[in-house]
Amino acid sequence: MEILSWREVDFAGVVLAGLAAGYVMAIAGLWAGKIPGLVAIDIADFGRRYMVSDRPSAWILGLVSHLANSILLVLLWAAVIEPNLAWPRPLEGLLWGEFLAVTLAGSLVAPMSGLGFMGRKTGTPRFALTSLLMHALWGGLVGLIYVPR
């Protein structure tokens, strides 16, 4: 198993992929409510909720923390997962996104925000489906944008 340091990955590519994919995911979440069967998910508002703040600035802090998390998760993928798999990068990224949808978003963020595991307390699978699709989009973009050295 090969683990790369942050100096061995294409760090500029990590930052670009993290920011671009994180931003597209956030916008897709806001627009998802226009698609039948999906719900709108305001990622920045989730950040505000798990930081337990109602200040207007908390929404912006939620968005910034989402983008920072996106960069860090791309770095983890680029340093640990990508060098050890010989799969197409978009597929690797997509599967990484789905893993994060279930573990971090579904098991940590959604419950901390009062929605339960994968949004179970909403009483409908629409939240879970939207989250899975948003994370697939994020991961697919990460795999397309990031090119290792």
HELIX and SHEET records of a PDB file:
HELIX    1   1 PHE A   11  TRP A   31  1                                  21    
HELIX    2   2 ALA A   32  LYS A   34  5                                   3    
HELIX    3   3 ILE A   43  TYR A   50  1                                   8    
HELIX    4   4 SER A   57  LEU A   76  1                                  20    
HELIX    5   5 TRP A   77  ILE A   81  3                                   5    
HELIX    6   6 GLU A   82  ASN A   84  5                                   3    
HELIX    7   7 ARG A   89  LEU A  100  1                                  12    
HELIX    8   8 ALA A  101  VAL A  109  3                                   9    
HELIX    9   9 ALA A  110  MET A  112  1                                   3    
HELIX   10  10 PHE A  117  THR A  122  5                                   6    
HELIX   11  11 ARG A  126  ILE A  145  1                                  20    
END                                                                             
